[in-house]
Amino acid sequence: MDALTLRDGVAADLPELVILLADDALGAFREQTSDEGLEVYQQAMSEILAQQGNRVLVAELHGKIVGCLQLTVIPGLAHRGARRGQIESVRIASHLRGHGLGEVMMRQAIEIARQAGCRIVQLTTDRTRADAHRFYQRLGFQVTHMGLKLELVAEGTGPRA
């Protein structure tokens, strides 16, 4: 772990980040790693980098990107105006899972959220990801809510709105 570094992601990281997002059973089905598919990711990354309180955290090992997550600070009214840190798109390269990289990355994201004034850090994870559930619970996350989603545009059928 001594060679692990964490930094903010930049647009040039996108090809490697998309490969990470596709590096599991669900991501392989959802993500598009070809060069032609990068345009939608470039637009999304541009929006993330432009929005205050929104960032991509990248983990590098020996100069190679091996992990990522997105952290968004959300101002809120509930809980007496509490800010929340929303963590999404957590990935560690499949061949390195179980070696503590994800824990280092998550603890850094939690600390960033704390320094941004967040009182709550929350995340969602697919209900089929049993290993991820155990991982997050080991870090102190509790199952407290039920998440619901409404898909507005089927993937690959149109531009981002």
C-alpha positions as CSV (number, residue, x, y, z in Angstrom):
1,M,0.0,0.0,0.0
2,D,3.0,2.3,0.3
3,A,3.0,2.9,-3.4
4,L,-0.8,3.8,-3.5
5,T,-1.6,7.4,-4.2
6,L,-4.9,9.1,-4.2
7,R,-5.7,12.2,-6.4
8,D,-8.4,14.0,-8.1
9,G,-9.3,12.6,-11.5
10,V,-8.9,14.5,-14.7
11,A,-10.3,14.2,-18.2
12,A,-7.2,12.4,-19.4
13,D,-8.0,9.5,-16.9
14,L,-11.3,8.6,-18.7
15,P,-10.2,5.6,-20.8
16,E,-8.8,3.9,-17.7
17,L,-11.7,4.9,-15.5
18,V,-14.2,3.5,-18.0
19,I,-12.3,0.2,-18.1
20,L,-12.5,0.1,-14.3
21,L,-16.3,0.8,-14.4
22,A,-16.7,-2.1,-16.8
23,D,-14.5,-4.5,-14.7
24,D,-17.3,-6.4,-13.1
25,A,-20.4,-8.4,-14.0
26,L,-22.8,-5.4,-13.8
27,G,-20.4,-2.9,-15.3
28,A,-19.5,-5.2,-18.2
29,F,-23.1,-5.1,-19.2
30,R,-23.6,-1.3,-18.7
31,E,-20.4,0.4,-19.8
32,Q,-18.9,0.9,-23.2
33,T,-15.1,0.9,-23.4
34,S,-14.6,1.5,-27.1
35,D,-13.1,4.8,-28.2
36,E,-16.3,5.6,-30.0
37,G,-18.2,5.3,-26.7
38,L,-16.0,7.8,-24.7
39,E,-17.9,10.9,-25.9
40,V,-20.7,10.5,-23.3
41,Y,-18.1,9.9,-20.5
42,Q,-16.2,13.0,-21.6
43,Q,-19.3,15.1,-21.3
44,A,-20.1,13.6,-17.9
45,M,-16.6,14.2,-16.6
46,S,-16.7,17.7,-17.9
47,E,-19.9,18.4,-15.9
48,I,-18.4,16.7,-12.8
49,L,-15.3,18.7,-12.9
50,A,-17.2,22.0,-13.4
51,Q,-19.6,21.4,-10.6
52,Q,-18.5,22.7,-7.1
53,G,-18.6,19.9,-4.6
54,N,-18.4,17.1,-7.2
55,R,-15.2,15.2,-7.8
56,V,-13.7,11.9,-8.9
57,L,-11.1,10.3,-6.6
58,V,-8.6,8.1,-8.4
59,A,-6.3,5.6,-6.8
60,E,-3.0,4.8,-8.5
61,L,-0.6,2.0,-7.8
62,H,2.9,2.3,-9.4
63,G,1.5,4.9,-11.7
64,K,-1.5,2.8,-12.9
65,I,-5.1,3.7,-12.1
66,V,-6.5,0.9,-10.0
67,G,-9.5,2.5,-8.3
68,C,-12.0,5.3,-8.5
69,L,-15.1,6.7,-6.9
70,Q,-17.2,9.8,-7.3
71,L,-18.0,12.0,-4.3
72,T,-20.6,14.7,-4.5
73,V,-21.3,17.1,-1.6
74,I,-25.0,17.8,-1.5
75,P,-26.5,20.7,0.5
76,G,-29.7,19.7,2.2
77,L,-32.6,20.9,4.3
78,A,-33.2,17.8,6.3
79,H,-31.2,17.0,9.4
80,R,-31.1,20.8,10.2
81,G,-29.5,21.7,6.9
82,A,-26.9,19.0,6.9
83,R,-24.6,18.5,3.9
84,R,-24.3,14.9,2.7
85,G,-21.5,13.2,0.9
86,Q,-22.9,11.0,-1.8
87,I,-20.4,8.3,-2.9
88,E,-21.0,6.5,-6.3
89,S,-19.2,4.4,-8.9
90,V,-16.7,2.8,-6.4
91,R,-14.4,0.5,-8.3
92,I,-11.2,-1.4,-7.6
93,A,-9.5,-3.3,-10.4
94,S,-10.8,-6.9,-10.1
95,H,-7.3,-8.5,-9.7
96,L,-6.6,-6.2,-6.7
97,R,-9.9,-6.5,-4.8
98,G,-9.5,-7.8,-1.2
99,H,-6.1,-6.1,-0.6
100,G,-7.3,-3.0,1.3
101,L,-7.2,-0.5,-1.6
102,G,-10.9,0.1,-1.4
103,E,-10.8,0.8,2.3
104,V,-8.0,3.4,1.8
105,M,-9.9,5.1,-0.9
106,M,-13.2,5.1,1.0
107,R,-11.6,6.4,4.2
108,Q,-10.1,9.2,2.1
109,A,-13.5,10.0,0.6
110,I,-15.1,10.0,4.0
111,E,-12.5,12.4,5.3
112,I,-12.9,14.7,2.3
113,A,-16.7,14.8,3.0
114,R,-16.0,15.5,6.7
115,Q,-13.7,18.4,5.8
116,A,-16.4,19.7,3.4
117,G,-18.8,20.0,6.4
118,C,-20.9,16.8,5.6
119,R,-22.7,15.3,8.6
120,I,-23.7,12.2,6.6
121,V,-22.0,10.0,4.0
122,Q,-24.3,7.9,2.0
123,L,-24.1,5.5,-1.0
124,T,-26.1,3.1,-3.0
125,T,-25.1,-0.3,-4.2
126,D,-26.8,-2.8,-6.3
127,R,-28.7,-5.3,-4.2
128,T,-26.9,-8.2,-5.9
129,R,-23.4,-7.0,-4.8
130,A,-23.2,-9.1,-1.6
131,D,-19.4,-8.6,-1.3
132,A,-19.8,-4.8,-1.6
133,H,-22.5,-4.8,1.1
134,R,-20.1,-6.6,3.5
135,F,-17.3,-4.2,2.6
136,Y,-19.4,-1.1,3.3
137,Q,-20.8,-2.5,6.5
138,R,-17.3,-3.3,7.7
139,L,-16.5,0.4,7.2
140,G,-19.4,1.4,9.4
141,F,-22.2,2.0,6.8
142,Q,-25.6,0.8,8.0
143,V,-28.5,-0.3,5.9
144,T,-31.1,2.3,6.9
145,H,-33.2,3.1,3.8
146,M,-34.6,1.4,0.7
147,G,-33.5,2.9,-2.6
148,L,-35.8,3.3,-5.6
149,K,-34.9,4.3,-9.2
150,L,-36.8,5.4,-12.2
151,E,-34.8,5.0,-15.5
152,L,-35.6,7.9,-17.8
153,V,-33.5,7.0,-20.8
154,A,-32.5,3.5,-21.6
155,E,-28.7,3.3,-21.9
156,G,-27.4,3.7,-25.5
157,T,-30.7,5.0,-26.9
158,G,-30.1,8.7,-26.8
159,P,-27.9,11.7,-25.7
160,R,-27.6,12.8,-22.1
161,A,-30.1,15.4,-21.2
